[in-house]
């Protein structure tokens, strides 16, 4: 089976003064997901969007909304973002007192569920909840700000998680997506894919350019070179 790659532009790097237009434009340029970074100035040192913004932007896209919660605690906002139209909700295990319960809440609300691993979060936290996961998101920067540089050690971690997910798929038949967020650009996306990722969050690499479609097309060309 040919690998299916997904590109998820992060609106953290979009023009906040015209977010609806930006979401519509990047959807038309070929985005597979819209990545929605939620920061609370508590779990991470920044403050971004709430569920009302998510609900307002939902009509501007035809692709799934991928909500990344960088908040603590998470459960109340899980419910709020599910009601606001999120399709995928991921959160950090450090931000939940009961990881399995938070994952179950996401699933019960009809969304896909995922865990986010920071650069220093060990892979073993996935072991007992793989049956609850639709996605694992690996941070290739420290969360909190856009425009950071990719941490090279993340490539090793991507391979570790890919091995874990492949073993699980062989045992269960279930595919869990592997998303990477932070410093993804046209010149490193192929290496990230070769390490095992299938979903790529890109913020400034897309929204920092005049032609969104040209950047997304270039990323797809780079990804095509990893298929064999």
Buried (B, 14 or more C-beta within 10 A) or exposed (E): EEEEBBBBBBBBBBEEEEBEEBBBBBBEBBBBBBBBBBBBEEBBEBEBBBBEBBBBBBEBBEBBBBBBBBBBBBBEBBBBBBEBBBBBBBBBBEBBEEBEEBBBBBBEBEBBBBBBBBBEBEBEBBEEBBEBBBBBBBBBBBBBBBEBEBBEEBBEBBBBBBEBBBEBEEEEEEBBBBBBBBBBBBEBBBBBBBBBBBBBBBBBBBBBBEEBBEBBBBBBEBBEEBEE
